[in-house]
């Protein structure tokens, strides 16, 4: 079974000061032990790398690249998926809902993934089962 991994989960995994860090570590271990297939998009990986580098430094971004990203099936976003996400974010007209989120939702719908490892409340609002 596949599970979508969001930026918020990746960041909580590498930032020991993140309030969700302990939950993130426990959840990540459970995902790997249950042999679930972690899935994400190149948009999420780009966002994660940029935020990690900005907030925590290049070493944290390198940890993401070397320790977590190789374990993920990466869905590369093509033009039609980008356009669907862009249309969704513009239609929603909500400042805090990002293009990356909307592309993630569309990716999950297209792949039939209904669960996400995330601390972002927008996923639950879209009807997805969120871990932890």
N, CA, C and O atoms as a Tinker XYZ file with bonds, in Angstrom:
   528  protein
     1  N      0.839000   -1.170000    0.000000    73     2
     2  CA     0.000000    0.000000    0.000000    64     1     3
     3  C      0.886000    1.236000    0.000000    63     2     4     5
     4  O      1.942000    1.248000    0.633000    81     3
     5  N      0.460000    2.272000   -0.706000    73     3     6
     6  CA     1.228000    3.513000   -0.786000    64     5     7
     7  C      0.728000    4.546000    0.214000    63     6     8     9
     8  O     -0.447000    4.573000    0.579000    81     7
     9  N      1.650000    5.391000    0.642000    73     7    10
    10  CA     1.317000    6.513000    1.517000    64     9    11
    11  C      2.068000    7.736000    1.007000    63    10    12    13
    12  O      3.256000    7.659000    0.692000    81    11
    13  N      1.372000    8.857000    0.929000    73    11    14
    14  CA     1.970000   10.088000    0.436000    64    13    15
    15  C      2.718000   10.774000    1.576000    63    14    16    17
    16  O      2.199000   10.880000    2.687000    81    15
    17  N      3.939000   11.243000    1.300000    73    15    18
    18  CA     4.746000   11.918000    2.308000    64    17    19
    19  C      4.800000   13.406000    1.962000    63    18    20    21
    20  O      5.188000   13.783000    0.856000    81    19
    21  N      4.408000   14.238000    2.916000    73    19    22
    22  CA     4.336000   15.680000    2.730000    64    21    23
    23  C      5.557000   16.382000    3.335000    63    22    24    25
    24  O      6.272000   15.823000    4.167000    81    23
    25  N      5.765000   17.600000    2.899000    73    23    26
    26  CA     6.864000   18.433000    3.396000    64    25    27
    27  C      6.874000   18.517000    4.918000    63    26    28    29
    28  O      7.929000   18.405000    5.542000    81    27
    29  N      5.709000   18.713000    5.512000    73    27    30
    30  CA     5.646000   18.864000    6.967000    64    29    31
    31  C      6.200000   17.640000    7.700000    63    30    32    33
    32  O      6.810000   17.771000    8.761000    81    31
    33  N      5.990000   16.470000    7.140000    73    31    34
    34  CA     6.514000   15.249000    7.754000    64    33    35
    35  C      8.035000   15.179000    7.612000    63    34    36    37
    36  O      8.744000   14.872000    8.570000    81    35
    37  N      8.525000   15.467000    6.403000    73    35    38
    38  CA     9.983000   15.463000    6.202000    64    37    39
    39  C     10.674000   16.438000    7.151000    63    38    40    41
    40  O     11.685000   16.102000    7.767000    81    39
    41  N     10.127000   17.641000    7.265000    73    39    42
    42  CA    10.756000   18.647000    8.123000    64    41    43
    43  C     10.721000   18.234000    9.584000    63    42    44    45
    44  O     11.691000   18.449000   10.311000    81    43
    45  N      9.621000   17.645000   10.022000    73    43    46
    46  CA     9.534000   17.174000   11.409000    64    45    47
    47  C     10.537000   16.051000   11.675000    63    46    48    49
    48  O     11.041000   15.922000   12.791000    81    47
    49  N     10.826000   15.250000   10.673000    73    47    50
    50  CA    11.795000   14.165000   10.834000    64    49    51
    51  C     13.206000   14.680000   11.102000    63    50    52    53
    52  O     13.934000   14.100000   11.908000    81    51
    53  N     13.592000   15.754000   10.439000    73    51    54
    54  CA    14.988000   16.192000   10.559000    64    53    55
    55  C     15.221000   17.297000   11.578000    63    54    56    57
    56  O     16.368000   17.583000   11.925000    81    55
    57  N     14.164000   17.918000   12.059000    73    55    58
    58  CA    14.307000   19.033000   12.998000    64    57    59
    59  C     13.924000   18.575000   14.400000    63    58    60    61
    60  O     12.742000   18.461000   14.724000    81    59
    61  N     14.930000   18.315000   15.224000    73    59    62
    62  CA    14.688000   17.830000   16.589000    64    61    63
    63  C     13.904000   18.832000   17.434000    63    62    64    65
    64  O     13.311000   18.450000   18.443000    81    63
    65  N     13.891000   20.101000   17.041000    73    63    66
    66  CA    13.146000   21.101000   17.802000    64    65    67
    67  C     11.691000   21.233000   17.326000    63    66    68    69
    68  O     10.905000   21.964000   17.929000    81    67
    69  N     11.344000   20.536000   16.263000    73    67    70
    70  CA     9.969000   20.575000   15.754000    64    69    71
    71  C      9.048000   19.889000   16.765000    63    70    72    73
    72  O      9.381000   18.825000   17.287000    81    71
    73  N      7.898000   20.494000   17.037000    73    71    74
    74  CA     6.990000   19.928000   18.044000    64    73    75
    75  C      6.452000   18.553000   17.656000    63    74    76    77
    76  O      5.948000   17.823000   18.510000    81    75
    77  N      6.554000   18.197000   16.384000    73    75    78
    78  CA     6.073000   16.897000   15.909000    64    77    79
    79  C      7.202000   15.871000   15.695000    63    78    80    81
    80  O      6.969000   14.779000   15.179000    81    79
    81  N      8.411000   16.237000   16.095000    73    79    82
    82  CA     9.577000   15.392000   15.797000    64    81    83
    83  C      9.433000   13.956000   16.307000    63    82    84    85
    84  O      9.674000   13.011000   15.556000    81    83
    85  N      9.052000   13.784000   17.548000    73    83    86
    86  CA     8.937000   12.427000   18.110000    64    85    87
    87  C      7.883000   11.610000   17.369000    63    86    88    89
    88  O      8.111000   10.440000   17.061000    81    87
    89  N      6.728000   12.219000   17.080000    73    87    90
    90  CA     5.680000   11.523000   16.334000    64    89    91
    91  C      6.160000   11.174000   14.931000    63    90    92    93
    92  O      5.878000   10.094000   14.413000    81    91
    93  N      6.886000   12.105000   14.329000    73    91    94
    94  CA     7.371000   11.885000   12.970000    64    93    95
    95  C      8.323000   10.692000   12.912000    63    94    96    97
    96  O      8.199000    9.840000   12.032000    81    95
    97  N      9.263000   10.630000   13.838000    73    95    98
    98  CA    10.212000    9.507000   13.866000    64    97    99
    99  C      9.483000    8.187000   14.048000    63    98   100   101
   100  O      9.769000    7.213000   13.352000    81    99
   101  N      8.546000    8.153000   14.978000    73    99   102
   102  CA     7.787000    6.925000   15.249000    64   101   103
   103  C      6.970000    6.509000   14.020000    63   102   104   105
   104  O      6.934000    5.331000   13.662000    81   103
   105  N      6.330000    7.463000   13.392000    73   103   106
   106  CA     5.500000    7.168000   12.218000    64   105   107
   107  C      6.353000    6.701000   11.046000    63   106   108   109
   108  O      5.989000    5.750000   10.354000    81   107
   109  N      7.480000    7.359000   10.818000    73   107   110
   110  CA     8.371000    6.974000    9.714000    64   109   111
   111  C      8.860000    5.531000    9.895000    63   110   112   113
   112  O      8.872000    4.747000    8.946000    81   111
   113  N      9.259000    5.195000   11.117000    73   111   114
   114  CA     9.709000    3.823000   11.385000    64   113   115
   115  C      8.588000    2.817000   11.116000    63   114   116   117
   116  O      8.827000    1.754000   10.544000    81   115
   117  N      7.371000    3.156000   11.528000    73   115   118
   118  CA     6.231000    2.257000   11.300000    64   117   119
   119  C      5.962000    2.084000    9.812000    63   118   120   121
   120  O      5.654000    0.981000    9.362000    81   119
   121  N      6.076000    3.155000    9.050000    73   119   122
   122  CA     5.863000    3.068000    7.595000    64   121   123
   123  C      6.874000    2.115000    6.983000    63   122   124   125
   124  O      6.517000    1.260000    6.173000    81   123
   125  N      8.124000    2.258000    7.365000    73   123   126
   126  CA     9.172000    1.394000    6.806000    64   125   127
   127  C      9.031000   -0.052000    7.276000    63   126   128   129
   128  O      9.231000   -0.976000    6.487000    81   127
   129  N      8.689000   -0.262000    8.545000    73   127   130
   130  CA     8.513000   -1.616000    9.066000    64   129   131
   131  C      7.321000   -2.319000    8.430000    63   130   132   133
   132  O      7.367000   -3.527000    8.195000    81   131
   133  N      6.265000   -1.582000    8.151000    73   131   134
   134  CA     5.072000   -2.157000    7.517000    64   133   135
   135  C      5.249000   -2.351000    6.020000    63   134   136   137
   136  O      4.338000   -2.803000    5.326000    81   135
   137  N      6.436000   -2.002000    5.530000    73   135   138
   138  CA     6.759000   -2.127000    4.112000    64   137   139
   139  C      5.763000   -1.388000    3.227000    63   138   140   141
   140  O      5.407000   -1.848000    2.142000    81   139
   141  N      5.322000   -0.229000    3.717000    73   139   142
   142  CA     4.474000    0.625000    2.899000    64   141   143
   143  C      5.369000    1.349000    1.904000    63   142   144   145
   144  O      6.558000    1.547000    2.155000    81   143
   145  N      4.788000    1.744000    0.771000    73   143   146
   146  CA     5.566000    2.445000   -0.237000    64   145   147
   147  C      5.388000    3.953000   -0.084000    63   146   148   149
   148  O      4.334000    4.488000   -0.428000    81   147
   149  N      6.409000    4.645000    0.430000    73   147   150
   150  CA     6.312000    6.090000    0.541000    64   149   151
   151  C      6.384000    6.728000   -0.846000    63   150   152   153
   152  O      7.249000    6.390000   -1.654000    81   151
   153  N      5.463000    7.654000   -1.108000    73   151   154
   154  CA     5.372000    8.340000   -2.388000    64   153   155
   155  C      5.343000    9.835000   -2.130000    63   154   156   157
   156  O      4.717000   10.300000   -1.178000    81   155
   157  N      6.021000   10.581000   -2.981000    73   155   158
   158  CA     5.955000   12.027000   -2.914000    64   157   159
   159  C      6.176000   12.570000   -4.320000    63   158   160   161
   160  O      6.349000   11.809000   -5.273000    81   159
   161  N      6.168000   13.891000   -4.436000    73   159   162
   162  CA     6.390000   14.505000   -5.745000    64   161   163
   163  C      7.698000   15.289000   -5.731000    63   162   164   165
   164  O      8.237000   15.623000   -4.676000    81   163
   165  N      8.183000   15.567000   -6.921000    73   163   166
   166  CA     9.374000   16.402000   -7.004000    64   165   167
   167  C      9.090000   17.807000   -6.458000    63   166   168   169
   168  O     10.011000   18.479000   -5.994000    81   167
   169  N      7.834000   18.259000   -6.507000    73   167   170
   170  CA     7.483000   19.559000   -5.926000    64   169   171
   171  C      7.670000   19.535000   -4.409000    63   170   172   173
   172  O      8.223000   20.473000   -3.835000    81   171
   173  N      7.212000   18.465000   -3.763000    73   171   174
   174  CA     7.366000   18.345000   -2.302000    64   173   175
   175  C      8.849000   18.256000   -1.952000    63   174   176   177
   176  O      9.294000   18.874000   -0.984000    81   175
   177  N      9.613000   17.497000   -2.727000    73   175   178
   178  CA    11.035000   17.362000   -2.429000    64   177   179
   179  C     11.758000   18.696000   -2.594000    63   178   180   181
   180  O     12.629000   19.031000   -1.792000    81   179
   181  N     11.406000   19.447000   -3.613000    73   179   182
   182  CA    11.997000   20.770000   -3.818000    64   181   183
   183  C     11.646000   21.703000   -2.657000    63   182   184   185
   184  O     12.515000   22.389000   -2.120000    81   183
   185  N     10.371000   21.723000   -2.277000    73   183   186
   186  CA     9.928000   22.559000   -1.168000    64   185   187
   187  C     10.644000   22.168000    0.126000    63   186   188   189
   188  O     11.113000   23.031000    0.869000    81   187
   189  N     10.725000   20.875000    0.386000    73   187   190
   190  CA    11.382000   20.375000    1.596000    64   189   191
   191  C     12.852000   20.772000    1.627000    63   190   192   193
   192  O     13.352000   21.255000    2.643000    81   191
   193  N     13.534000   20.565000    0.517000    73   191   194
   194  CA    14.961000   20.889000    0.444000    64   193   195
   195  C     15.172000   22.379000    0.694000    63   194   196   197
   196  O     16.062000   22.760000    1.455000    81   195
   197  N     14.358000   23.225000    0.057000    73   195   198
   198  CA    14.511000   24.677000    0.197000    64   197   199
   199  C     14.239000   25.139000    1.627000    63   198   200   201
   200  O     14.986000   25.955000    2.167000    81   199
   201  N     13.181000   24.625000    2.238000    73   199   202
   202  CA    12.851000   25.036000    3.611000    64   201   203
   203  C     13.905000   24.513000    4.585000    63   202   204   205
   204  O     14.333000   25.236000    5.486000    81   203
   205  N     14.320000   23.272000    4.408000    73   203   206
   206  CA    15.350000   22.708000    5.296000    64   205   207
   207  C     16.643000   23.505000    5.186000    63   206   208   209
   208  O     17.263000   23.815000    6.204000    81   207
   209  N     17.054000   23.839000    3.982000    73   207   210
   210  CA    18.279000   24.607000    3.789000    64   209   211
   211  C     18.164000   25.984000    4.434000    63   210   212   213
   212  O     19.100000   26.451000    5.083000    81   211
   213  N     17.017000   26.630000    4.253000    73   211   214
   214  CA    16.810000   27.970000    4.803000    64   213   215
   215  C     16.733000   27.975000    6.328000    63   214   216   217
   216  O     17.364000   28.806000    6.981000    81   215
   217  N     15.959000   27.049000    6.893000    73   215   218
   218  CA    15.743000   27.033000    8.347000    64   217   219
   219  C     16.852000   26.356000    9.128000    63   218   220   221
   220  O     17.219000   26.800000   10.216000    81   219
   221  N     17.388000   25.272000    8.564000    73   219   222
   222  CA    18.287000   24.410000    9.338000    64   221   223
   223  C     19.703000   24.332000    8.783000    63   222   224   225
   224  O     20.606000   23.833000    9.455000    81   223
   225  N     19.903000   24.820000    7.570000    73   223   226
   226  CA    21.232000   24.792000    6.966000    64   225   227
   227  C     21.388000   23.694000    5.931000    63   226   228   229
   228  O     20.559000   22.793000    5.806000    81   227
   229  N     22.475000   23.805000    5.202000    73   227   230
   230  CA    22.732000   22.876000    4.103000    64   229   231
   231  C     22.921000   21.436000    4.588000    63   230   232   233
   232  O     22.570000   20.495000    3.876000    81   231
   233  N     23.467000   21.257000    5.779000    73   231   234
   234  CA    23.664000   19.895000    6.301000    64   233   235
   235  C     22.324000   19.176000    6.462000    63   234   236   237
   236  O     22.217000   17.987000    6.161000    81   235
   237  N     21.313000   19.887000    6.931000    73   235   238
   238  CA    19.980000   19.285000    7.081000    64   237   239
   239  C     19.391000   18.937000    5.718000    63   238   240   241
   240  O     18.787000   17.879000    5.544000    81   239
   241  N     19.571000   19.833000    4.760000    73   239   242
   242  CA    19.084000   19.554000    3.408000    64   241   243
   243  C     19.801000   18.334000    2.825000    63   242   244   245
   244  O     19.186000   17.510000    2.148000    81   243
   245  N     21.080000   18.227000    3.087000    73   243   246
   246  CA    21.853000   17.072000    2.611000    64   245   247
   247  C     21.352000   15.778000    3.268000    63   246   248   249
   248  O     21.270000   14.739000    2.612000    81   247
   249  N     21.021000   15.841000    4.551000    73   247   250
   250  CA    20.467000   14.677000    5.242000    64   249   251
   251  C     19.184000   14.217000    4.563000    63   250   252   253
   252  O     18.972000   13.020000    4.366000    81   251
   253  N     18.333000   15.171000    4.206000    73   251   254
   254  CA    17.097000   14.817000    3.491000    64   253   255
   255  C     17.428000   14.092000    2.192000    63   254   256   257
   256  O     16.878000   13.031000    1.898000    81   255
   257  N     18.330000   14.680000    1.427000    73   255   258
   258  CA    18.703000   14.136000    0.126000    64   257   259
   259  C     19.300000   12.737000    0.245000    63   258   260   261
   260  O     19.001000   11.864000   -0.570000    81   259
   261  N     20.124000   12.524000    1.232000    73   259   262
   262  CA    20.842000   11.260000    1.347000    64   261   263
   263  C     20.089000   10.184000    2.125000    63   262   264   265
   264  O     20.195000    9.001000    1.805000    81   263
   265  N     19.329000   10.587000    3.148000    73   263   266
   266  CA    18.717000    9.600000    4.044000    64   265   267
   267  C     17.256000    9.287000    3.764000    63   266   268   269
   268  O     16.815000    8.160000    3.992000    81   267
   269  N     16.504000   10.251000    3.278000    73   267   270
   270  CA    15.065000   10.045000    3.121000    64   269   271
   271  C     14.627000    9.941000    1.663000    63   270   272   273
   272  O     13.864000    9.044000    1.303000    81   271
   273  N     15.107000   10.859000    0.825000    73   271   274
   274  CA    14.639000   10.893000   -0.558000    64   273   275
   275  C     14.882000    9.585000   -1.322000    63   274   276   277
   276  O     14.049000    9.222000   -2.153000    81   275
   277  N     15.993000    8.857000   -1.079000    73   275   278
   278  CA    16.186000    7.591000   -1.812000    64   277   279
   279  C     15.131000    6.519000   -1.484000    63   278   280   281
   280  O     14.969000    5.567000   -2.247000    81   279
   281  N     14.426000    6.661000   -0.379000    73   279   282
   282  CA    13.428000    5.673000    0.035000    64   281   283
   283  C     12.032000    5.971000   -0.529000    63   282   284   285
   284  O     11.090000    5.211000   -0.305000    81   283
   285  N     11.912000    7.070000   -1.251000    73   283   286
   286  CA    10.628000    7.555000   -1.736000    64   285   287
   287  C     10.477000    7.265000   -3.222000    63   286   288   289
   288  O     11.425000    7.417000   -3.993000    81   287
   289  N      9.279000    6.848000   -3.620000    73   287   290
   290  CA     8.951000    6.814000   -5.043000    64   289   291
   291  C      8.556000    8.237000   -5.424000    63   290   292   293
   292  O      7.602000    8.794000   -4.880000    81   291
   293  N      9.287000    8.808000   -6.347000    73   291   294
   294  CA     9.051000   10.197000   -6.726000    64   293   295
   295  C      8.160000   10.260000   -7.959000    63   294   296   297
   296  O      8.459000    9.659000   -8.991000    81   295
   297  N      7.066000   10.995000   -7.836000    73   295   298
   298  CA     6.189000   11.275000   -8.968000    64   297   299
   299  C      6.616000   12.624000   -9.546000    63   298   300   301
   300  O      6.509000   13.655000   -8.883000    81   299
   301  N      7.095000   12.604000  -10.776000    73   299   302
   302  CA     7.549000   13.829000  -11.427000    64   301   303
   303  C      6.337000   14.504000  -12.058000    63   302   304   305
   304  O      5.583000   13.880000  -12.805000    81   303
   305  N      6.162000   15.766000  -11.754000    73   303   306
   306  CA     4.968000   16.500000  -12.162000    64   305   307
   307  C      5.094000   16.983000  -13.601000    63   306   308   309
   308  O      6.020000   17.711000  -13.958000    81   307
   309  N      4.131000   16.552000  -14.415000    73   307   310
   310  CA     4.086000   16.998000  -15.810000    64   309   311
   311  C      3.120000   18.177000  -15.924000    63   310   312   313
   312  O      2.446000   18.537000  -14.959000    81   311
   313  N      3.066000   18.755000  -17.086000    73   311   314
   314  CA     2.322000   19.986000  -17.306000    64   313   315
   315  C      0.848000   19.878000  -16.922000    63   314   316   317
   316  O      0.319000   20.784000  -16.279000    81   315
   317  N      0.181000   18.801000  -17.298000    73   315   318
   318  CA    -1.255000   18.700000  -17.009000    64   317   319
   319  C     -1.531000   18.645000  -15.507000    63   318   320   321
   320  O     -2.523000   19.199000  -15.033000    81   319
   321  N     -0.663000   17.985000  -14.771000    73   319   322
   322  CA    -0.827000   17.909000  -13.318000    64   321   323
   323  C     -0.545000   19.268000  -12.674000    63   322   324   325
   324  O     -1.246000   19.684000  -11.752000    81   323
   325  N      0.474000   19.943000  -13.162000    73   323   326
   326  CA     0.779000   21.289000  -12.679000    64   325   327
   327  C     -0.415000   22.219000  -12.921000    63   326   328   329
   328  O     -0.813000   22.976000  -12.035000    81   327
   329  N     -0.972000   22.153000  -14.117000    73   327   330
   330  CA    -2.109000   23.016000  -14.463000    64   329   331
   331  C     -3.342000   22.696000  -13.617000    63   330   332   333
   332  O     -4.075000   23.605000  -13.228000    81   331
   333  N     -3.574000   21.427000  -13.334000    73   331   334
   334  CA    -4.705000   21.037000  -12.478000    64   333   335
   335  C     -4.514000   21.583000  -11.065000    63   334   336   337
   336  O     -5.462000   22.082000  -10.458000    81   335
   337  N     -3.301000   21.492000  -10.542000    73   335   338
   338  CA    -3.011000   22.031000   -9.215000    64   337   339
   339  C     -3.133000   23.540000   -9.181000    63   338   340   341
   340  O     -3.656000   24.104000   -8.220000    81   339
   341  N     -2.656000   24.190000  -10.217000    73   339   342
   342  CA    -2.752000   25.651000  -10.299000    64   341   343
   343  C     -4.213000   26.095000  -10.348000    63   342   344   345
   344  O     -4.601000   27.044000   -9.667000    81   343
   345  N     -5.015000   25.411000  -11.151000    73   343   346
   346  CA    -6.444000   25.742000  -11.229000    64   345   347
   347  C     -7.109000   25.558000   -9.864000    63   346   348   349
   348  O     -7.940000   26.373000   -9.464000    81   347
   349  N     -6.749000   24.503000   -9.160000    73   347   350
   350  CA    -7.349000   24.230000   -7.847000    64   349   351
   351  C     -6.986000   25.301000   -6.830000    63   350   352   353
   352  O     -7.845000   25.748000   -6.069000    81   351
   353  N     -5.727000   25.716000   -6.806000    73   351   354
   354  CA    -5.321000   26.723000   -5.821000    64   353   355
   355  C     -5.955000   28.080000   -6.135000    63   354   356   357
   356  O     -6.321000   28.821000   -5.223000    81   355
   357  N     -6.084000   28.404000   -7.418000    73   355   358
   358  CA    -6.716000   29.672000   -7.785000    64   357   359
   359  C     -8.212000   29.645000   -7.502000    63   358   360   361
   360  O     -8.780000   30.654000   -7.081000    81   359
   361  N     -8.858000   28.503000   -7.728000    73   359   362
   362  CA   -10.286000   28.375000   -7.463000    64   361   363
   363  C    -10.560000   28.437000   -5.952000    63   362   364   365
   364  O    -11.538000   29.045000   -5.518000    81   363
   365  N     -9.703000   27.813000   -5.171000    73   363   366
   366  CA    -9.888000   27.810000   -3.714000    64   365   367
   367  C     -9.731000   29.214000   -3.136000    63   366   368   369
   368  O    -10.394000   29.578000   -2.164000    81   367
   369  N     -8.849000   29.991000   -3.746000    73   367   370
   370  CA    -8.660000   31.397000   -3.351000    64   369   371
   371  C     -8.395000   31.551000   -1.849000    63   370   372   373
   372  O     -8.941000   32.439000   -1.194000    81   371
   373  N     -7.542000   30.663000   -1.323000    73   371   374
   374  CA    -7.167000   30.725000    0.091000    64   373   375
   375  C     -5.662000   30.935000    0.188000    63   374   376   377
   376  O     -4.880000   30.181000   -0.392000    81   375
   377  N     -5.273000   31.942000    0.908000    73   375   378
   378  CA    -3.876000   32.340000    1.001000    64   377   379
   379  C     -2.957000   31.216000    1.492000    63   378   380   381
   380  O     -1.841000   31.080000    0.991000    81   379
   381  N     -3.393000   30.425000    2.439000    73   379   382
   382  CA    -2.522000   29.414000    3.048000    64   381   383
   383  C     -2.507000   28.075000    2.316000    63   382   384   385
   384  O     -1.732000   27.189000    2.676000    81   383
   385  N     -3.338000   27.915000    1.309000    73   383   386
   386  CA    -3.342000   26.685000    0.513000    64   385   387
   387  C     -2.358000   26.878000   -0.631000    63   386   388   389
   388  O     -2.536000   27.771000   -1.459000    81   387
   389  N     -1.328000   26.051000   -0.682000    73   387   390
   390  CA    -0.246000   26.266000   -1.642000    64   389   391
   391  C     -0.423000   25.458000   -2.923000    63   390   392   393
   392  O     -1.197000   24.502000   -2.978000    81   391
   393  N      0.305000   25.864000   -3.933000    73   391   394
   394  CA     0.343000   25.120000   -5.188000    64   393   395
   395  C      0.883000   23.712000   -4.939000    63   394   396   397
   396  O      0.382000   22.747000   -5.515000    81   395
   397  N      1.882000   23.592000   -4.100000    73   395   398
   398  CA     2.454000   22.275000   -3.788000    64   397   399
   399  C      1.383000   21.378000   -3.164000    63   398   400   401
   400  O      1.285000   20.201000   -3.508000    81   399
   401  N      0.580000   21.930000   -2.247000    73   399   402
   402  CA    -0.505000   21.152000   -1.648000    64   401   403
   403  C     -1.494000   20.690000   -2.711000    63   402   404   405
   404  O     -1.853000   19.513000   -2.757000    81   403
   405  N     -1.929000   21.599000   -3.554000    73   403   406
   406  CA    -2.941000   21.243000   -4.567000    64   405   407
   407  C     -2.411000   20.236000   -5.580000    63   406   408   409
   408  O     -3.152000   19.359000   -6.022000    81   407
   409  N     -1.149000   20.349000   -5.950000    73   407   410
   410  CA    -0.542000   19.349000   -6.835000    64   409   411
   411  C     -0.448000   18.005000   -6.103000    63   410   412   413
   412  O     -0.635000   16.950000   -6.710000    81   411
   413  N     -0.159000   18.047000   -4.805000    73   411   414
   414  CA    -0.111000   16.809000   -4.013000    64   413   415
   415  C     -1.477000   16.131000   -3.986000    63   414   416   417
   416  O     -1.568000   14.917000   -4.172000    81   415
   417  N     -2.543000   16.903000   -3.756000    73   415   418
   418  CA    -3.898000   16.331000   -3.718000    64   417   419
   419  C     -4.245000   15.695000   -5.055000    63   418   420   421
   420  O     -4.779000   14.587000   -5.098000    81   419
   421  N     -3.948000   16.383000   -6.131000    73   419   422
   422  CA    -4.257000   15.855000   -7.468000    64   421   423
   423  C     -3.440000   14.598000   -7.756000    63   422   424   425
   424  O     -3.952000   13.646000   -8.345000    81   423
   425  N     -2.187000   14.590000   -7.348000    73   423   426
   426  CA    -1.335000   13.405000   -7.516000    64   425   427
   427  C     -1.916000   12.222000   -6.757000    63   426   428   429
   428  O     -1.989000   11.112000   -7.285000    81   427
   429  N     -2.329000   12.463000   -5.513000    73   427   430
   430  CA    -2.908000   11.391000   -4.702000    64   429   431
   431  C     -4.183000   10.857000   -5.351000    63   430   432   433
   432  O     -4.394000    9.645000   -5.392000    81   431
   433  N     -5.025000   11.741000   -5.851000    73   431   434
   434  CA    -6.255000   11.291000   -6.516000    64   433   435
   435  C     -5.934000   10.426000   -7.730000    63   434   436   437
   436  O     -6.524000    9.362000   -7.920000    81   435
   437  N     -5.005000   10.886000   -8.535000    73   435   438
   438  CA    -4.653000   10.146000   -9.759000    64   437   439
   439  C     -4.037000    8.782000   -9.459000    63   438   440   441
   440  O     -4.233000    7.829000  -10.212000    81   439
   441  N     -3.296000    8.692000   -8.363000    73   439   442
   442  CA    -2.641000    7.423000   -7.993000    64   441   443
   443  C     -3.499000    6.547000   -7.091000    63   442   444   445
   444  O     -3.128000    5.410000   -6.800000    81   443
   445  N     -4.647000    7.064000   -6.644000    73   443   446
   446  CA    -5.514000    6.296000   -5.758000    64   445   447
   447  C     -4.954000    6.160000   -4.346000    63   446   448   449
   448  O     -5.217000    5.167000   -3.668000    81   447
   449  N     -4.194000    7.139000   -3.905000    73   447   450
   450  CA    -3.626000    7.129000   -2.553000    64   449   451
   451  C     -4.561000    7.917000   -1.646000    63   450   452   453
   452  O     -4.901000    9.064000   -1.938000    81   451
   453  N     -4.978000    7.293000   -0.539000    73   451   454
   454  CA    -5.916000    7.983000    0.360000    64   453   455
   455  C     -5.322000    8.303000    1.734000    63   454   456   457
   456  O     -6.023000    8.806000    2.612000    81   455
   457  N     -4.030000    8.012000    1.919000    73   455   458
   458  CA    -3.392000    8.279000    3.214000    64   457   459
   459  C     -2.153000    9.138000    3.010000    63   458   460   461
   460  O     -1.437000    9.003000    2.018000    81   459
   461  N     -1.919000   10.019000    3.968000    73   459   462
   462  CA    -0.752000   10.899000    3.905000    64   461   463
   463  C     -0.065000   10.965000    5.262000    63   462   464   465
   464  O     -0.717000   10.995000    6.305000    81   463
   465  N      1.247000   10.985000    5.228000    73   463   466
   466  CA     2.053000   11.257000    6.409000    64   465   467
   467  C      2.298000   12.759000    6.370000    63   466   468   469
   468  O      3.122000   13.247000    5.596000    81   467
   469  N      1.576000   13.480000    7.212000    73   467   470
   470  CA     1.600000   14.938000    7.174000    64   469   471
   471  C      1.125000   15.524000    8.494000    63   470   472   473
   472  O      0.404000   14.885000    9.260000    81   471
   473  N      1.543000   16.742000    8.734000    73   471   474
   474  CA     1.032000   17.516000    9.858000    64   473   475
   475  C      0.257000   18.726000    9.339000    63   474   476   477
   476  O     -0.107000   19.615000   10.109000    81   475
   477  N      0.011000   18.751000    8.053000    73   475   478
   478  CA    -0.698000   19.840000    7.382000    64   477   479
   479  C     -2.194000   19.537000    7.383000    63   478   480   481
   480  O     -2.624000   18.537000    6.809000    81   479
   481  N     -2.973000   20.379000    8.012000    73   479   482
   482  CA    -4.418000   20.157000    8.161000    64   481   483
   483  C     -5.168000   20.184000    6.826000    63   482   484   485
   484  O     -6.296000   19.697000    6.751000    81   483
   485  N     -4.571000   20.737000    5.784000    73   483   486
   486  CA    -5.240000   20.799000    4.484000    64   485   487
   487  C     -5.516000   19.403000    3.915000    63   486   488   489
   488  O     -6.497000   19.217000    3.195000    81   487
   489  N     -4.674000   18.435000    4.226000    73   487   490
   490  CA    -4.888000   17.079000    3.721000    64   489   491
   491  C     -6.153000   16.480000    4.319000    63   490   492   493
   492  O     -6.956000   15.877000    3.607000    81   491
   493  N     -6.331000   16.645000    5.621000    73   491   494
   494  CA    -7.544000   16.146000    6.273000    64   493   495
   495  C     -8.772000   16.854000    5.705000    63   494   496   497
   496  O     -9.815000   16.231000    5.504000    81   495
   497  N     -8.646000   18.149000    5.449000    73   495   498
   498  CA    -9.738000   18.919000    4.873000    64   497   499
   499  C    -10.139000   18.448000    3.490000    63   498   500   501
   500  O    -11.263000   18.686000    3.046000    81   499
   501  N     -9.217000   17.778000    2.808000    73   499   502
   502  CA    -9.504000   17.224000    1.488000    64   501   503
   503  C    -10.022000   15.790000    1.565000    63   502   504   505
   504  O    -10.291000   15.160000    0.542000    81   503
   505  N    -10.159000   15.280000    2.800000    73   503   506
   506  CA   -10.729000   13.950000    2.989000    64   505   507
   507  C     -9.721000   12.821000    3.078000    63   506   508   509
   508  O    -10.104000   11.652000    3.049000    81   507
   509  N     -8.442000   13.145000    3.187000    73   507   510
   510  CA    -7.434000   12.096000    3.281000    64   509   511
   511  C     -7.227000   11.657000    4.732000    63   510   512   513
   512  O     -7.394000   12.448000    5.660000    81   511
   513  N     -6.868000   10.404000    4.910000    73   511   514
   514  CA    -6.499000    9.877000    6.216000    64   513   515
   515  C     -5.087000   10.326000    6.481000    63   514   516   517
   516  O     -4.194000   10.085000    5.668000    81   515
   517  N     -4.869000   10.978000    7.607000    73   515   518
   518  CA    -3.547000   11.532000    7.911000    64   517   519
   519  C     -2.886000   10.791000    9.064000    63   518   520   521
   520  O     -3.507000   10.515000   10.091000    81   519
   521  N     -1.615000   10.477000    8.868000    73   519   522
   522  CA    -0.789000    9.900000    9.922000    64   521   523
   523  C      0.157000   10.978000   10.388000    63   522   524   525
   524  O      0.569000   11.779000    9.550000    81   523
   525  N      0.524000   11.070000   11.594000    73   523   526
   526  CA     0.203000   10.129000   12.647000    64   525   527
   527  C     -1.197000   10.336000   13.201000    63   526   528
   528  O     -1.617000    9.612000   14.104000    81   527
